[in-house]
Every structure is written in C-alpha cells, then in structure tokens.
Amino acid sequence: MAMPNVGDKAPDFSLPVSREQKMGLQDFLGKKNVVLAFYPLDFTGG
C-alpha cells in the first residue's frame, strides 16, 4: 500500500467500541470531519 498524502481519503475501517458494537469511518461520512492520529509505541513500557 502506498503512503498516504495529506488530504487523501482514508480507507474505510471499523473498530470495536463495545462487545456488540463497532464504529467505522463510514458512520461519519458527510456528518463530521474526522482526524486520525496514530501513536506508534504509545502506552508501551520502557
């Protein structure tokens, strides 16, 4: 997969918010802006 550029549309994905429910980017399409932030090695010991 190629590296994304600023302003590129993110691929749709979903993550669990509870045992019964998932939330994905598609849930926000046309409703709200979404900012994705990734923190590699965050919350790891050391």
C-alpha positions in Angstrom: 0.0 0.0 0.0 1.3 3.4 -0.9 2.0 6.1 1.7 -1.0 8.5 2.0 -0.6 12.2 1.4 -2.2 15.0 3.4 -5.8 15.3 2.2 -6.1 11.8 0.8 -9.3 10.0 1.6 -8.8 7.4 4.3 -9.8 3.8 3.6 -12.9 2.7 5.5 -12.3 0.7 8.6 -14.1 -0.1 11.8 -13.1 -0.7 15.4 -15.0 -2.2 18.3 -16.5 0.3 20.8 -18.1 -2.5 22.8 -18.7 -6.2 22.6 -21.8 -5.7 20.5 -21.0 -2.5 18.5 -18.4 -1.4 16.0 -17.9 2.1 14.7 -16.2 3.0 11.4 -15.3 6.0 9.3 -18.4 5.3 7.2 -20.5 6.3 10.2 -19.2 9.9 10.0 -19.2 10.3 6.2 -20.9 13.6 5.3 -21.7 14.3 9.0 -18.4 15.3 10.7 -14.8 15.8 10.0 -12.5 13.1 11.4 -8.9 13.4 12.3 -6.9 10.2 12.5 -3.8 10.1 14.8 -1.5 7.1 15.2 0.9 6.9 18.1 3.4 4.1 17.4 4.8 2.7 20.7 2.5 4.8 22.8 1.4 3.1 26.0 4.3 0.6 25.9 6.6 0.1 28.8 10.1 1.4 28.7 
